[in-house]
Amino acid sequence: MSDSAQIFGANLRRARRRRGLTQEDLSAAADVHRTHISKIERNICEPGVRTVAKLLVALQMTGGPLFEGADGT
């Protein structure tokens, strides 16, 4: 997986935890399977655009924080 995907996964985990959500909570809110969220957070798979959009809506946030640091800077 790419460094960007690894950073995204770590940022996703951090954002989820800050909101006090379990992977199951986020799964229900985003309509994304819990194991898929786990794989994203552990850098096993890269999420597609539709999945990223669902996660952003469920976390009530813009994309910026989840992609912070993913551009290599």
CHARMM-style PDB file with segment names, atoms N, HN, CA, C and O in Angstrom:
ATOM      1  N   MET     1       0.836  -1.178   0.000  1.00  0.00      PROA
ATOM      2  CA  MET     1       0.000   0.000   0.000  1.00  0.00      PROA
ATOM      3  C   MET     1       0.880   1.241   0.000  1.00  0.00      PROA
ATOM      4  O   MET     1       2.042   1.203   0.406  1.00  0.00      PROA
ATOM      5  N   SER     2       0.319   2.300  -0.449  1.00  0.00      PROA
ATOM      6  HN  SER     2      -0.624   2.331  -0.779  1.00  0.00      PROA
ATOM      7  CA  SER     2       1.063   3.553  -0.542  1.00  0.00      PROA
ATOM      8  C   SER     2       1.189   4.228   0.822  1.00  0.00      PROA
ATOM      9  O   SER     2       0.423   3.957   1.747  1.00  0.00      PROA
ATOM     10  N   ASP     3       2.170   5.109   0.915  1.00  0.00      PROA
ATOM     11  HN  ASP     3       2.792   5.330   0.163  1.00  0.00      PROA
ATOM     12  CA  ASP     3       2.328   5.892   2.141  1.00  0.00      PROA
ATOM     13  C   ASP     3       1.081   6.726   2.401  1.00  0.00      PROA
ATOM     14  O   ASP     3       0.667   6.899   3.547  1.00  0.00      PROA
ATOM     15  N   SER     4       0.485   7.242   1.324  1.00  0.00      PROA
ATOM     16  HN  SER     4       0.822   7.102   0.393  1.00  0.00      PROA
ATOM     17  CA  SER     4      -0.725   8.062   1.469  1.00  0.00      PROA
ATOM     18  C   SER     4      -1.860   7.254   2.084  1.00  0.00      PROA
ATOM     19  O   SER     4      -2.589   7.756   2.939  1.00  0.00      PROA
ATOM     20  N   ALA     5      -2.012   6.007   1.651  1.00  0.00      PROA
ATOM     21  HN  ALA     5      -1.420   5.600   0.956  1.00  0.00      PROA
ATOM     22  CA  ALA     5      -3.067   5.158   2.203  1.00  0.00      PROA
ATOM     23  C   ALA     5      -2.801   4.863   3.677  1.00  0.00      PROA
ATOM     24  O   ALA     5      -3.733   4.813   4.479  1.00  0.00      PROA
ATOM     25  N   GLN     6      -1.538   4.669   4.034  1.00  0.00      PROA
ATOM     26  HN  GLN     6      -0.781   4.710   3.383  1.00  0.00      PROA
ATOM     27  CA  GLN     6      -1.186   4.407   5.424  1.00  0.00      PROA
ATOM     28  C   GLN     6      -1.513   5.625   6.296  1.00  0.00      PROA
ATOM     29  O   GLN     6      -2.053   5.488   7.394  1.00  0.00      PROA
ATOM     30  N   ILE     7      -1.185   6.794   5.801  1.00  0.00      PROA
ATOM     31  HN  ILE     7      -0.747   6.906   4.909  1.00  0.00      PROA
ATOM     32  CA  ILE     7      -1.476   8.031   6.534  1.00  0.00      PROA
ATOM     33  C   ILE     7      -2.978   8.232   6.665  1.00  0.00      PROA
ATOM     34  O   ILE     7      -3.471   8.599   7.731  1.00  0.00      PROA
ATOM     35  N   PHE     8      -3.713   7.987   5.562  1.00  0.00      PROA
ATOM     36  HN  PHE     8      -3.312   7.689   4.696  1.00  0.00      PROA
ATOM     37  CA  PHE     8      -5.171   8.119   5.599  1.00  0.00      PROA
ATOM     38  C   PHE     8      -5.753   7.189   6.662  1.00  0.00      PROA
ATOM     39  O   PHE     8      -6.600   7.603   7.453  1.00  0.00      PROA
ATOM     40  N   GLY     9      -5.303   5.941   6.681  1.00  0.00      PROA
ATOM     41  HN  GLY     9      -4.615   5.605   6.038  1.00  0.00      PROA
ATOM     42  CA  GLY     9      -5.809   4.973   7.652  1.00  0.00      PROA
ATOM     43  C   GLY     9      -5.549   5.396   9.089  1.00  0.00      PROA
ATOM     44  O   GLY     9      -6.420   5.267   9.949  1.00  0.00      PROA
ATOM     45  N   ALA    10      -4.350   5.902   9.346  1.00  0.00      PROA
ATOM     46  HN  ALA    10      -3.642   6.007   8.648  1.00  0.00      PROA
ATOM     47  CA  ALA    10      -4.008   6.365  10.693  1.00  0.00      PROA
ATOM     48  C   ALA    10      -4.857   7.578  11.072  1.00  0.00      PROA
ATOM     49  O   ALA    10      -5.323   7.683  12.207  1.00  0.00      PROA
ATOM     50  N   ASN    11      -5.054   8.485  10.129  1.00  0.00      PROA
ATOM     51  HN  ASN    11      -4.675   8.399   9.208  1.00  0.00      PROA
ATOM     52  CA  ASN    11      -5.880   9.663  10.387  1.00  0.00      PROA
ATOM     53  C   ASN    11      -7.340   9.273  10.619  1.00  0.00      PROA
ATOM     54  O   ASN    11      -8.022   9.860  11.459  1.00  0.00      PROA
ATOM     55  N   LEU    12      -7.812   8.275   9.865  1.00  0.00      PROA
ATOM     56  HN  LEU    12      -7.258   7.798   9.183  1.00  0.00      PROA
ATOM     57  CA  LEU    12      -9.185   7.788  10.053  1.00  0.00      PROA
ATOM     58  C   LEU    12      -9.356   7.224  11.457  1.00  0.00      PROA
ATOM     59  O   LEU    12     -10.327   7.542  12.144  1.00  0.00      PROA
ATOM     60  N   ARG    13      -8.427   6.400  11.878  1.00  0.00      PROA
ATOM     61  HN  ARG    13      -7.638   6.143  11.320  1.00  0.00      PROA
ATOM     62  CA  ARG    13      -8.501   5.809  13.217  1.00  0.00      PROA
ATOM     63  C   ARG    13      -8.514   6.905  14.283  1.00  0.00      PROA
ATOM     64  O   ARG    13      -9.310   6.855  15.221  1.00  0.00      PROA
ATOM     65  N   ARG    14      -7.637   7.885  14.139  1.00  0.00      PROA
ATOM     66  HN  ARG    14      -6.990   7.926  13.377  1.00  0.00      PROA
ATOM     67  CA  ARG    14      -7.550   8.983  15.098  1.00  0.00      PROA
ATOM     68  C   ARG    14      -8.870   9.765  15.154  1.00  0.00      PROA
ATOM     69  O   ARG    14      -9.366  10.076  16.237  1.00  0.00      PROA
ATOM     70  N   ALA    15      -9.434  10.079  13.978  1.00  0.00      PROA
ATOM     71  HN  ALA    15      -9.031   9.827  13.099  1.00  0.00      PROA
ATOM     72  CA  ALA    15     -10.689  10.838  13.921  1.00  0.00      PROA
ATOM     73  C   ALA    15     -11.834  10.042  14.539  1.00  0.00      PROA
ATOM     74  O   ALA    15     -12.666  10.595  15.258  1.00  0.00      PROA
ATOM     75  N   ARG    16     -11.873   8.748  14.257  1.00  0.00      PROA
ATOM     76  HN  ARG    16     -11.198   8.298  13.673  1.00  0.00      PROA
ATOM     77  CA  ARG    16     -12.926   7.891  14.807  1.00  0.00      PROA
ATOM     78  C   ARG    16     -12.838   7.840  16.320  1.00  0.00      PROA
ATOM     79  O   ARG    16     -13.848   7.968  17.012  1.00  0.00      PROA
ATOM     80  N   ARG    17     -11.640   7.653  16.829  1.00  0.00      PROA
ATOM     81  HN  ARG    17     -10.820   7.549  16.267  1.00  0.00      PROA
ATOM     82  CA  ARG    17     -11.451   7.557  18.278  1.00  0.00      PROA
ATOM     83  C   ARG    17     -11.747   8.884  18.976  1.00  0.00      PROA
ATOM     84  O   ARG    17     -12.325   8.897  20.063  1.00  0.00      PROA
ATOM     85  N   ARG    18     -11.354   9.997  18.357  1.00  0.00      PROA
ATOM     86  HN  ARG    18     -10.885   9.986  17.474  1.00  0.00      PROA
ATOM     87  CA  ARG    18     -11.635  11.319  18.941  1.00  0.00      PROA
ATOM     88  C   ARG    18     -13.123  11.527  19.145  1.00  0.00      PROA
ATOM     89  O   ARG    18     -13.547  12.207  20.080  1.00  0.00      PROA
ATOM     90  N   ARG    19     -13.907  10.936  18.262  1.00  0.00      PROA
ATOM     91  HN  ARG    19     -13.563  10.384  17.503  1.00  0.00      PROA
ATOM     92  CA  ARG    19     -15.358  11.076  18.360  1.00  0.00      PROA
ATOM     93  C   ARG    19     -15.971  10.000  19.248  1.00  0.00      PROA
ATOM     94  O   ARG    19     -17.190   9.945  19.413  1.00  0.00      PROA
ATOM     95  N   GLY    20     -15.135   9.157  19.812  1.00  0.00      PROA
ATOM     96  HN  GLY    20     -14.145   9.202  19.678  1.00  0.00      PROA
ATOM     97  CA  GLY    20     -15.620   8.126  20.728  1.00  0.00      PROA
ATOM     98  C   GLY    20     -16.371   7.006  20.030  1.00  0.00      PROA
ATOM     99  O   GLY    20     -17.236   6.366  20.629  1.00  0.00      PROA
ATOM    100  N   LEU    21     -16.044   6.765  18.760  1.00  0.00      PROA
ATOM    101  HN  LEU    21     -15.342   7.284  18.274  1.00  0.00      PROA
ATOM    102  CA  LEU    21     -16.747   5.747  17.981  1.00  0.00      PROA
ATOM    103  C   LEU    21     -15.926   4.470  17.885  1.00  0.00      PROA
ATOM    104  O   LEU    21     -14.703   4.509  17.756  1.00  0.00      PROA
ATOM    105  N   THR    22     -16.612   3.351  17.951  1.00  0.00      PROA
ATOM    106  HN  THR    22     -17.606   3.320  18.056  1.00  0.00      PROA
ATOM    107  CA  THR    22     -15.972   2.075  17.640  1.00  0.00      PROA
ATOM    108  C   THR    22     -16.035   1.882  16.131  1.00  0.00      PROA
ATOM    109  O   THR    22     -16.723   2.622  15.428  1.00  0.00      PROA
ATOM    110  N   GLN    23     -15.324   0.897  15.648  1.00  0.00      PROA
ATOM    111  HN  GLN    23     -14.765   0.296  16.219  1.00  0.00      PROA
ATOM    112  CA  GLN    23     -15.419   0.581  14.219  1.00  0.00      PROA
ATOM    113  C   GLN    23     -16.849   0.180  13.871  1.00  0.00      PROA
ATOM    114  O   GLN    23     -17.329   0.489  12.781  1.00  0.00      PROA
ATOM    115  N   GLU    24     -17.521  -0.493  14.771  1.00  0.00      PROA
ATOM    116  HN  GLU    24     -17.130  -0.744  15.656  1.00  0.00      PROA
ATOM    117  CA  GLU    24     -18.913  -0.882  14.528  1.00  0.00      PROA
ATOM    118  C   GLU    24     -19.824   0.331  14.454  1.00  0.00      PROA
ATOM    119  O   GLU    24     -20.722   0.383  13.614  1.00  0.00      PROA
ATOM    120  N   ASP    25     -19.599   1.313  15.330  1.00  0.00      PROA
ATOM    121  HN  ASP    25     -18.869   1.271  16.012  1.00  0.00      PROA
ATOM    122  CA  ASP    25     -20.390   2.549  15.295  1.00  0.00      PROA
ATOM    123  C   ASP    25     -20.214   3.245  13.945  1.00  0.00      PROA
ATOM    124  O   ASP    25     -21.188   3.634  13.300  1.00  0.00      PROA
ATOM    125  N   LEU    26     -18.958   3.393  13.532  1.00  0.00      PROA
ATOM    126  HN  LEU    26     -18.167   3.077  14.055  1.00  0.00      PROA
ATOM    127  CA  LEU    26     -18.675   4.054  12.260  1.00  0.00      PROA
ATOM    128  C   LEU    26     -19.241   3.248  11.102  1.00  0.00      PROA
ATOM    129  O   LEU    26     -19.759   3.814  10.139  1.00  0.00      PROA
ATOM    130  N   SER    27     -19.143   1.952  11.192  1.00  0.00      PROA
ATOM    131  HN  SER    27     -18.721   1.492  11.974  1.00  0.00      PROA
ATOM    132  CA  SER    27     -19.681   1.075  10.155  1.00  0.00      PROA
ATOM    133  C   SER    27     -21.171   1.318   9.952  1.00  0.00      PROA
ATOM    134  O   SER    27     -21.640   1.435   8.820  1.00  0.00      PROA
ATOM    135  N   ALA    28     -21.898   1.391  11.036  1.00  0.00      PROA
ATOM    136  HN  ALA    28     -21.517   1.296  11.956  1.00  0.00      PROA
ATOM    137  CA  ALA    28     -23.350   1.615  10.956  1.00  0.00      PROA
ATOM    138  C   ALA    28     -23.662   3.001  10.403  1.00  0.00      PROA
ATOM    139  O   ALA    28     -24.562   3.156   9.577  1.00  0.00      PROA
ATOM    140  N   ALA    29     -22.921   4.004  10.856  1.00  0.00      PROA
ATOM    141  HN  ALA    29     -22.190   3.879  11.527  1.00  0.00      PROA
ATOM    142  CA  ALA    29     -23.183   5.375  10.419  1.00  0.00      PROA
ATOM    143  C   ALA    29     -22.820   5.603   8.955  1.00  0.00      PROA
ATOM    144  O   ALA    29     -23.469   6.387   8.263  1.00  0.00      PROA
ATOM    145  N   ALA    30     -21.781   4.915   8.489  1.00  0.00      PROA
ATOM    146  HN  ALA    30     -21.253   4.279   9.052  1.00  0.00      PROA
ATOM    147  CA  ALA    30     -21.290   5.137   7.127  1.00  0.00      PROA
ATOM    148  C   ALA    30     -21.814   4.115   6.130  1.00  0.00      PROA
ATOM    149  O   ALA    30     -21.628   4.274   4.923  1.00  0.00      PROA
ATOM    150  N   ASP    31     -22.463   3.075   6.619  1.00  0.00      PROA
ATOM    151  HN  ASP    31     -22.614   2.946   7.599  1.00  0.00      PROA
ATOM    152  CA  ASP    31     -22.905   1.978   5.753  1.00  0.00      PROA
ATOM    153  C   ASP    31     -21.717   1.364   5.008  1.00  0.00      PROA
ATOM    154  O   ASP    31     -21.766   1.111   3.804  1.00  0.00      PROA
ATOM    155  N   VAL    32     -20.648   1.135   5.777  1.00  0.00      PROA
ATOM    156  HN  VAL    32     -20.608   1.340   6.755  1.00  0.00      PROA
ATOM    157  CA  VAL    32     -19.431   0.494   5.280  1.00  0.00      PROA
ATOM    158  C   VAL    32     -19.149  -0.649   6.249  1.00  0.00      PROA
ATOM    159  O   VAL    32     -19.191  -0.455   7.464  1.00  0.00      PROA
ATOM    160  N   HSD    33     -18.864  -1.827   5.727  1.00  0.00      PROA
ATOM    161  HN  HSD    33     -18.829  -1.984   4.740  1.00  0.00      PROA
ATOM    162  CA  HSD    33     -18.657  -2.990   6.597  1.00  0.00      PROA
ATOM    163  C   HSD    33     -17.518  -2.737   7.577  1.00  0.00      PROA
ATOM    164  O   HSD    33     -16.508  -2.130   7.222  1.00  0.00      PROA
ATOM    165  N   ARG    34     -17.684  -3.201   8.804  1.00  0.00      PROA
ATOM    166  HN  ARG    34     -18.505  -3.694   9.093  1.00  0.00      PROA
ATOM    167  CA  ARG    34     -16.690  -2.983   9.852  1.00  0.00      PROA
ATOM    168  C   ARG    34     -15.319  -3.532   9.473  1.00  0.00      PROA
ATOM    169  O   ARG    34     -14.301  -2.903   9.760  1.00  0.00      PROA
ATOM    170  N   THR    35     -15.284  -4.681   8.841  1.00  0.00      PROA
ATOM    171  HN  THR    35     -16.112  -5.192   8.607  1.00  0.00      PROA
ATOM    172  CA  THR    35     -13.989  -5.247   8.475  1.00  0.00      PROA
ATOM    173  C   THR    35     -13.288  -4.397   7.413  1.00  0.00      PROA
ATOM    174  O   THR    35     -12.059  -4.360   7.360  1.00  0.00      PROA
ATOM    175  N   HSD    36     -14.055  -3.727   6.580  1.00  0.00      PROA
ATOM    176  HN  HSD    36     -15.053  -3.757   6.623  1.00  0.00      PROA
ATOM    177  CA  HSD    36     -13.458  -2.839   5.583  1.00  0.00      PROA
ATOM    178  C   HSD    36     -12.809  -1.640   6.279  1.00  0.00      PROA
ATOM    179  O   HSD    36     -11.713  -1.221   5.906  1.00  0.00      PROA
ATOM    180  N   ILE    37     -13.478  -1.099   7.274  1.00  0.00      PROA
ATOM    181  HN  ILE    37     -14.369  -1.439   7.577  1.00  0.00      PROA
ATOM    182  CA  ILE    37     -12.905   0.002   8.054  1.00  0.00      PROA
ATOM    183  C   ILE    37     -11.624  -0.466   8.734  1.00  0.00      PROA
ATOM    184  O   ILE    37     -10.622   0.250   8.737  1.00  0.00      PROA
ATOM    185  N   SER    38     -11.654  -1.649   9.301  1.00  0.00      PROA
ATOM    186  HN  SER    38     -12.467  -2.230   9.299  1.00  0.00      PROA
ATOM    187  CA  SER    38     -10.470  -2.207   9.944  1.00  0.00      PROA
ATOM    188  C   SER    38      -9.317  -2.337   8.952  1.00  0.00      PROA
ATOM    189  O   SER    38      -8.180  -1.993   9.272  1.00  0.00      PROA
ATOM    190  N   LYS    39      -9.605  -2.825   7.767  1.00  0.00      PROA
ATOM    191  HN  LYS    39     -10.529  -3.105   7.507  1.00  0.00      PROA
ATOM    192  CA  LYS    39      -8.558  -2.996   6.751  1.00  0.00      PROA
ATOM    193  C   LYS    39      -7.981  -1.655   6.302  1.00  0.00      PROA
ATOM    194  O   LYS    39      -6.782  -1.548   6.044  1.00  0.00      PROA
ATOM    195  N   ILE    40      -8.826  -0.642   6.209  1.00  0.00      PROA
ATOM    196  HN  ILE    40      -9.800  -0.729   6.418  1.00  0.00      PROA
ATOM    197  CA  ILE    40      -8.351   0.698   5.841  1.00  0.00      PROA
ATOM    198  C   ILE    40      -7.428   1.223   6.942  1.00  0.00      PROA
ATOM    199  O   ILE    40      -6.342   1.730   6.662  1.00  0.00      PROA
ATOM    200  N   GLU    41      -7.865   1.099   8.180  1.00  0.00      PROA
ATOM    201  HN  GLU    41      -8.747   0.687   8.407  1.00  0.00      PROA
ATOM    202  CA  GLU    41      -7.080   1.606   9.302  1.00  0.00      PROA
ATOM    203  C   GLU    41      -5.753   0.867   9.455  1.00  0.00      PROA
ATOM    204  O   GLU    41      -4.774   1.453   9.918  1.00  0.00      PROA
ATOM    205  N   ARG    42      -5.705  -0.401   9.075  1.00  0.00      PROA
ATOM    206  HN  ARG    42      -6.500  -0.877   8.699  1.00  0.00      PROA
ATOM    207  CA  ARG    42      -4.481  -1.193   9.198  1.00  0.00      PROA
ATOM    208  C   ARG    42      -3.656  -1.211   7.910  1.00  0.00      PROA
ATOM    209  O   ARG    42      -2.679  -1.953   7.809  1.00  0.00      PROA
ATOM    210  N   ASN    43      -4.045  -0.398   6.928  1.00  0.00      PROA
ATOM    211  HN  ASN    43      -4.838   0.205   7.010  1.00  0.00      PROA
ATOM    212  CA  ASN    43      -3.315  -0.270   5.678  1.00  0.00      PROA
ATOM    213  C   ASN    43      -3.267  -1.579   4.882  1.00  0.00      PROA
ATOM    214  O   ASN    43      -2.267  -1.892   4.236  1.00  0.00      PROA
ATOM    215  N   ILE    44      -4.351  -2.325   4.941  1.00  0.00      PROA
ATOM    216  HN  ILE    44      -5.164  -2.071   5.465  1.00  0.00      PROA
ATOM    217  CA  ILE    44      -4.447  -3.554   4.161  1.00  0.00      PROA
ATOM    218  C   ILE    44      -5.119  -3.275   2.823  1.00  0.00      PROA
ATOM    219  O   ILE    44      -4.845  -3.955   1.835  1.00  0.00      PROA
ATOM    220  N   CYS    45      -5.995  -2.281   2.789  1.00  0.00      PROA
ATOM    221  HN  CYS    45      -6.218  -1.728   3.592  1.00  0.00      PROA
ATOM    222  CA  CYS    45      -6.639  -1.900   1.533  1.00  0.00      PROA
ATOM    223  C   CYS    45      -6.816  -0.387   1.471  1.00  0.00      PROA
ATOM    224  O   CYS    45      -6.856   0.296   2.495  1.00  0.00      PROA
ATOM    225  N   GLU    46      -6.921   0.111   0.256  1.00  0.00      PROA
ATOM    226  HN  GLU    46      -6.889  -0.444  -0.575  1.00  0.00      PROA
ATOM    227  CA  GLU    46      -7.138   1.539   0.037  1.00  0.00      PROA
ATOM    228  C   GLU    46      -8.615   1.760  -0.265  1.00  0.00      PROA
ATOM    229  O   GLU    46      -9.190   1.051  -1.090  1.00  0.00      PROA
ATOM    230  N   PRO    47      -9.237   2.742   0.398  1.00  0.00      PROA
ATOM    231  CA  PRO    47     -10.663   2.980   0.168  1.00  0.00      PROA
ATOM    232  C   PRO    47     -10.901   3.665  -1.167  1.00  0.00      PROA
ATOM    233  O   PRO    47     -10.069   4.436  -1.644  1.00  0.00      PROA
ATOM    234  N   GLY    48     -12.036   3.375  -1.755  1.00  0.00      PROA
ATOM    235  HN  GLY    48     -12.712   2.748  -1.367  1.00  0.00      PROA
ATOM    236  CA  GLY    48     -12.451   4.057  -2.971  1.00  0.00      PROA
ATOM    237  C   GLY    48     -13.079   5.398  -2.637  1.00  0.00      PROA
ATOM    238  O   GLY    48     -13.322   5.712  -1.472  1.00  0.00      PROA
ATOM    239  N   VAL    49     -13.333   6.167  -3.651  1.00  0.00      PROA
ATOM    240  HN  VAL    49     -13.136   5.912  -4.598  1.00  0.00      PROA
ATOM    241  CA  VAL    49     -13.888   7.506  -3.472  1.00  0.00      PROA
ATOM    242  C   VAL    49     -15.239   7.446  -2.769  1.00  0.00      PROA
ATOM    243  O   VAL    49     -15.501   8.253  -1.877  1.00  0.00      PROA
ATOM    244  N   ARG    50     -16.082   6.530  -3.143  1.00  0.00      PROA
ATOM    245  HN  ARG    50     -15.870   5.875  -3.868  1.00  0.00      PROA
ATOM    246  CA  ARG    50     -17.412   6.414  -2.530  1.00  0.00      PROA
ATOM    247  C   ARG    50     -17.302   6.097  -1.038  1.00  0.00      PROA
ATOM    248  O   ARG    50     -18.042   6.647  -0.223  1.00  0.00      PROA
ATOM    249  N   THR    51     -16.377   5.211  -0.691  1.00  0.00      PROA
ATOM    250  HN  THR    51     -15.776   4.763  -1.353  1.00  0.00      PROA
ATOM    251  CA  THR    51     -16.181   4.856   0.715  1.00  0.00      PROA
ATOM    252  C   THR    51     -15.669   6.053   1.502  1.00  0.00      PROA
ATOM    253  O   THR    51     -16.136   6.315   2.611  1.00  0.00      PROA
ATOM    254  N   VAL    52     -14.702   6.786   0.930  1.00  0.00      PROA
ATOM    255  HN  VAL    52     -14.323   6.573   0.029  1.00  0.00      PROA
ATOM    256  CA  VAL    52     -14.176   7.975   1.602  1.00  0.00      PROA
ATOM    257  C   VAL    52     -15.311   8.976   1.847  1.00  0.00      PROA
ATOM    258  O   VAL    52     -15.413   9.551   2.930  1.00  0.00      PROA
ATOM    259  N   ALA    53     -16.148   9.176   0.855  1.00  0.00      PROA
ATOM    260  HN  ALA    53     -16.066   8.708  -0.025  1.00  0.00      PROA
ATOM    261  CA  ALA    53     -17.268  10.113   0.993  1.00  0.00      PROA
ATOM    262  C   ALA    53     -18.207   9.678   2.119  1.00  0.00      PROA
ATOM    263  O   ALA    53     -18.641  10.510   2.915  1.00  0.00      PROA
ATOM    264  N   LYS    54     -18.521   8.393   2.192  1.00  0.00      PROA
ATOM    265  HN  LYS    54     -18.169   7.717   1.545  1.00  0.00      PROA
ATOM    266  CA  LYS    54     -19.402   7.885   3.250  1.00  0.00      PROA
ATOM    267  C   LYS    54     -18.784   8.089   4.630  1.00  0.00      PROA
ATOM    268  O   LYS    54     -19.473   8.467   5.578  1.00  0.00      PROA
ATOM    269  N   LEU    55     -17.482   7.835   4.736  1.00  0.00      PROA
ATOM    270  HN  LEU    55     -16.922   7.528   3.966  1.00  0.00      PROA
ATOM    271  CA  LEU    55     -16.794   8.000   6.008  1.00  0.00      PROA
ATOM    272  C   LEU    55     -16.785   9.463   6.445  1.00  0.00      PROA
ATOM    273  O   LEU    55     -16.987   9.768   7.620  1.00  0.00      PROA
ATOM    274  N   LEU    56     -16.552  10.360   5.497  1.00  0.00      PROA
ATOM    275  HN  LEU    56     -16.388  10.112   4.542  1.00  0.00      PROA
ATOM    276  CA  LEU    56     -16.544  11.790   5.817  1.00  0.00      PROA
ATOM    277  C   LEU    56     -17.905  12.253   6.329  1.00  0.00      PROA
ATOM    278  O   LEU    56     -17.984  13.003   7.301  1.00  0.00      PROA
ATOM    279  N   VAL    57     -18.964  11.810   5.680  1.00  0.00      PROA
ATOM    280  HN  VAL    57     -18.899  11.200   4.890  1.00  0.00      PROA
ATOM    281  CA  VAL    57     -20.312  12.190   6.113  1.00  0.00      PROA
ATOM    282  C   VAL    57     -20.578  11.625   7.508  1.00  0.00      PROA
ATOM    283  O   VAL    57     -21.091  12.330   8.377  1.00  0.00      PROA
ATOM    284  N   ALA    58     -20.235  10.371   7.718  1.00  0.00      PROA
ATOM    285  HN  ALA    58     -19.819   9.799   7.012  1.00  0.00      PROA
ATOM    286  CA  ALA    58     -20.488   9.746   9.022  1.00  0.00      PROA
ATOM    287  C   ALA    58     -19.694  10.418  10.136  1.00  0.00      PROA
ATOM    288  O   ALA    58     -20.177  10.522  11.264  1.00  0.00      PROA
ATOM    289  N   LEU    59     -18.482  10.876   9.831  1.00  0.00      PROA
ATOM    290  HN  LEU    59     -18.090  10.791   8.915  1.00  0.00      PROA
ATOM    291  CA  LEU    59     -17.644  11.537  10.826  1.00  0.00      PROA
ATOM    292  C   LEU    59     -17.930  13.038  10.915  1.00  0.00      PROA
ATOM    293  O   LEU    59     -17.362  13.733  11.758  1.00  0.00      PROA
ATOM    294  N   GLN    60     -18.807  13.530  10.049  1.00  0.00      PROA
ATOM    295  HN  GLN    60     -19.269  12.965   9.365  1.00  0.00      PROA
ATOM    296  CA  GLN    60     -19.184  14.941   9.987  1.00  0.00      PROA
ATOM    297  C   GLN    60     -17.948  15.832   9.865  1.00  0.00      PROA
ATOM    298  O   GLN    60     -17.739  16.760  10.647  1.00  0.00      PROA
ATOM    299  N   MET    61     -17.137  15.514   8.851  1.00  0.00      PROA
ATOM    300  HN  MET    61     -17.307  14.760   8.216  1.00  0.00      PROA
ATOM    301  CA  MET    61     -15.923  16.288   8.647  1.00  0.00      PROA
ATOM    302  C   MET    61     -15.615  16.444   7.166  1.00  0.00      PROA
ATOM    303  O   MET    61     -16.177  15.750   6.319  1.00  0.00      PROA
ATOM    304  N   THR    62     -14.712  17.370   6.873  1.00  0.00      PROA
ATOM    305  HN  THR    62     -14.255  17.935   7.561  1.00  0.00      PROA
ATOM    306  CA  THR    62     -14.238  17.540   5.506  1.00  0.00      PROA
ATOM    307  C   THR    62     -13.055  16.606   5.301  1.00  0.00      PROA
ATOM    308  O   THR    62     -12.555  16.008   6.254  1.00  0.00      PROA
ATOM    309  N   GLY    63     -12.616  16.484   4.073  1.00  0.00      PROA
ATOM    310  HN  GLY    63     -13.023  16.970   3.299  1.00  0.00      PROA
ATOM    311  CA  GLY    63     -11.529  15.569   3.766  1.00  0.00      PROA
ATOM    312  C   GLY    63     -10.168  15.989   4.275  1.00  0.00      PROA
ATOM    313  O   GLY    63      -9.300  15.145   4.491  1.00  0.00      PROA
ATOM    314  N   GLY    64      -9.969  17.284   4.469  1.00  0.00      PROA
ATOM    315  HN  GLY    64     -10.674  17.971   4.293  1.00  0.00      PROA
ATOM    316  CA  GLY    64      -8.651  17.784   4.849  1.00  0.00      PROA
ATOM    317  C   GLY    64      -7.969  17.049   5.972  1.00  0.00      PROA
ATOM    318  O   GLY    64      -6.834  16.604   5.796  1.00  0.00      PROA
ATOM    319  N   PRO    65      -8.609  16.895   7.135  1.00  0.00      PROA
ATOM    320  CA  PRO    65      -7.938  16.237   8.256  1.00  0.00      PROA
ATOM    321  C   PRO    65      -7.566  14.775   7.986  1.00  0.00      PROA
ATOM    322  O   PRO    65      -6.552  14.288   8.486  1.00  0.00      PROA
ATOM    323  N   LEU    66      -8.373  14.090   7.209  1.00  0.00      PROA
ATOM    324  HN  LEU    66      -9.197  14.485   6.803  1.00  0.00      PROA
ATOM    325  CA  LEU    66      -8.055  12.682   6.944  1.00  0.00      PROA
ATOM    326  C   LEU    66      -6.892  12.529   5.967  1.00  0.00      PROA
ATOM    327  O   LEU    66      -6.199  11.512   5.970  1.00  0.00      PROA
ATOM    328  N   PHE    67      -6.684  13.545   5.135  1.00  0.00      PROA
ATOM    329  HN  PHE    67      -7.247  14.372   5.133  1.00  0.00      PROA
ATOM    330  CA  PHE    67      -5.596  13.480   4.169  1.00  0.00      PROA
ATOM    331  C   PHE    67      -4.358  14.255   4.619  1.00  0.00      PROA
ATOM    332  O   PHE    67      -3.374  14.329   3.883  1.00  0.00      PROA
ATOM    333  N   GLU    68      -4.400  14.834   5.827  1.00  0.00      PROA
ATOM    334  HN  GLU    68      -5.200  14.773   6.425  1.00  0.00      PROA
ATOM    335  CA  GLU    68      -3.280  15.605   6.334  1.00  0.00      PROA
ATOM    336  C   GLU    68      -2.006  14.765   6.373  1.00  0.00      PROA
ATOM    337  O   GLU    68      -1.967  13.700   6.989  1.00  0.00      PROA
ATOM    338  N   GLY    69      -0.984  15.255   5.715  1.00  0.00      PROA
ATOM    339  HN  GLY    69      -1.016  16.121   5.215  1.00  0.00      PROA
ATOM    340  CA  GLY    69       0.293  14.565   5.656  1.00  0.00      PROA
ATOM    341  C   GLY    69       0.413  13.571   4.522  1.00  0.00      PROA
ATOM    342  O   GLY    69       1.494  13.028   4.293  1.00  0.00      PROA
ATOM    343  N   ALA    70      -0.660  13.322   3.813  1.00  0.00      PROA
ATOM    344  HN  ALA    70      -1.538  13.764   3.999  1.00  0.00      PROA
ATOM    345  CA  ALA    70      -0.644  12.319   2.747  1.00  0.00      PROA
ATOM    346  C   ALA    70       0.046  12.815   1.477  1.00  0.00      PROA
ATOM    347  O   ALA    70       0.335  12.026   0.578  1.00  0.00      PROA
ATOM    348  N   ASP    71       0.307  14.114   1.403  1.00  0.00      PROA
ATOM    349  HN  ASP    71       0.071  14.755   2.133  1.00  0.00      PROA
ATOM    350  CA  ASP    71       0.951  14.648   0.204  1.00  0.00      PROA
ATOM    351  C   ASP    71       2.467  14.634   0.306  1.00  0.00      PROA
ATOM    352  O   ASP    71       3.156  15.156  -0.571  1.00  0.00      PROA
ATOM    353  N   GLY    72       2.986  14.040   1.371  1.00  0.00      PROA
ATOM    354  HN  GLY    72       2.426  13.616   2.082  1.00  0.00      PROA
ATOM    355  CA  GLY    72       4.427  13.923   1.533  1.00  0.00      PROA
ATOM    356  C   GLY    72       5.075  15.096   2.225  1.00  0.00      PROA
ATOM    357  O   GLY    72       6.299  15.130   2.360  1.00  0.00      PROA
ATOM    358  N   THR    73       4.278  16.074   2.675  1.00  0.00      PROA
ATOM    359  HN  THR    73       3.285  16.047   2.565  1.00  0.00      PROA
ATOM    360  CA  THR    73       4.863  17.238   3.350  1.00  0.00      PROA
ATOM    361  C   THR    73       4.657  17.147   4.841  1.00  0.00      PROA
ATOM    362  OT1 THR    73       5.082  18.037   5.578  1.00  0.00      PROA
TER     363      THR     73
END
